[in-house]
Amino acid sequence: MGVFANFISGAQPGSVPAGHVDHLLVSVPNAGHNDQAIRRTLKFFKSMGVGTVVAQDSGGFQLYQAEHGAEKKIIIYDPTKTINYNNCLNLTPRHIIETALALKPDIMISLDMPVPKELNKGRQNILFMKNNTFNVRCAREIAASRDKFCPEIRFFIPVQAYDLDQFDYFVRDIGNIRYDGLSLPNRLFTTEKIAFFLLKFYWMGVRQAHVLGTTRFDILATLAYFARNYFDFLSVDATSWMKFANVQVYLRPFSLLDLRLDDKAVIGNSDVNVCDCPWCRGKSFYDIKNMINADKTMFLRAHNVWVTEQAMREFYAHAETPASLKDFLMSKTNRIADINRIFKCLSTIHSVRNILSDAYLKVLYRQMCE
């Protein structure tokens, strides 16, 4: 039975629910781009008080946005220049290590160039090969610097591969460098793919992992099973707690389905607030809808984090087996199609846990994910 953690990402001073979180994720381009940003981030950490676990993301998402987003930006690679140099985005292993030495996070994630979404297999192969050189070089350089300058910081390496065969290629390329865990981009993967990649990690002997950019119901329920039965540490991060709140969206307990509570929302007679979080107690949806917008936003941020982490705790507590997890989810939500899909995937994995081999894992992966 391992730790199942939710890293709050995208938070700024004054936006953190209830003033404190147990796990916080910051990115190098935002938190470490210059000395002023470093000082501001350290002050932010201090305001959290004692006990917050901090993860430092490298900025791979910002690299992806610069290359593929709506507002493109020139990317350069020069360790002697600043991160934001002449309106260019400049991220190198040196920037990651220097930021880590200043911020002293508990976990540092390697610098990576994310592969874009692509369905065509031939295109996937060439895109993987183009980015793999960068990702391998960064992983190896940061691992060497971590061992030399800050070996106490846990080091996670992002997996930028479309399938298990490409992942094997990446693992061979990074060689025998020392790392503590691996991370997966939710952006590319179905829930089933995430499950089988995690199973592959476990088969390799990796016992710590992070799934980037999601707190979706089906993924959290699936990860709860892995955290309970396979991993020592398994975590997620997302900005959805804040993005939903900013557009006045309330997440329902357990199902995590959204309910709009803006000025134009229509509250039905069947819409009863049954949430028992500290912020919802004694409040109806009408009360929440009619709050001053600034107060409502802060309220929803706190509520959305609380119900997400409540779901994670309860999913974990009932994830001893796929059947026990299914029974609990069925008792709490009407997301029947999602629950049946989760159960099908996890029951397949559960049934082979004692006879698992790499070859058999790949056969199951092709059957379930391709």
MOVENBEL-V814031 format. One record per run of one state. SS is the DSSP state (H for helix, E for strand, - for the rest). FROM is the first residue (numbers start at 0). LEN is the number of residues. Records with the same first field share a line. If there is no record, write none. Layout:
SS = FROM-LEN ; FROM-LEN
This chain:
- = 0-2 ; 9-7 ; 19-3 ; 31-3 ; 47-5 ; 57-2 ; 68-6 ; 76-7 ; 85-2 ; 90-2 ; 103-3 ; 109-11 ; 149-4 ; 159-4 ; 174-6 ; 188-2 ; 204-3 ; 212-4 ; 229-3 ; 238-1 ; 246-2 ; 251-6 ; 260-24 ; 289-3 ; 317-4 ; 332-3 ; 351-6 ; 369-1
E = 2-7 ; 22-5 ; 52-5 ; 74-2 ; 83-2 ; 87-3 ; 106-3 ; 153-6 ; 180-5 ; 207-5 ; 232-6 ; 248-3 ; 257-3
H = 16-3 ; 27-4 ; 34-13 ; 59-9 ; 92-11 ; 120-29 ; 163-11 ; 185-3 ; 190-14 ; 216-13 ; 239-7 ; 284-5 ; 292-25 ; 321-11 ; 335-16 ; 357-12
